Amino acid sequence: MDTLQIVYLFMMAAVFVSAGAGVIEAGNKHIDLFGVILVGIVSALGGGTTRDILLDRTVFWVNDPLYLLPAIIGAVATFLLARKLHIPSRWFVIPDALAMALFTIAATSLALELGHHWVIAAIMGVVTGVMGGVIRDVILNEVPLVFAGTFYATASALGALLFVLSQALALPIFASSLLCGSLIFALRSAALKWNWGLPKGIYR
């Protein structure tokens, strides 16, 4: 399996997980099924869309509409499950962190594969990892986590840089992906548990 095939699988998994996370976050907004699907799609595809626009590429889901399928399935499945089971809104951070890790890995790897400078590759990893969540939070009238929460974009950035470094050291892509994903998920989980975050703008 080559790099692009691995990226494709990571993107599909991230789209599914991110759509579900978006629906959980929207749970207390009393949105109907159409709105839920829209939130799921925006959460899942927003980051990659922003990345492709910045890289002047055909937007990935326009080039391959199959990406819409896991987004819709993830959103509808989570919606139906949440109607049967109580899912606390705080639980959304688990799939959200996983999706961010997958998106960061996939986007950083893709940018490197396309021959972009490692700095650009890392930035694209962060953009893809967090922008879907930013757009989701704006739609839901929430302050985006990337601006006011615990470590969010920081975790994505450190993971992207670790991925770049591991690839420079010629580690197999699976090992690089595992290292990067584990770091992002661990940082995000630790930040939530111990409330780690960057200083906030409180002005006198």
Order of alpha helices (4+ residues) and beta strands (2+ residues): alpha-alpha-alpha-alpha-alpha-alpha-alpha-alpha-alpha
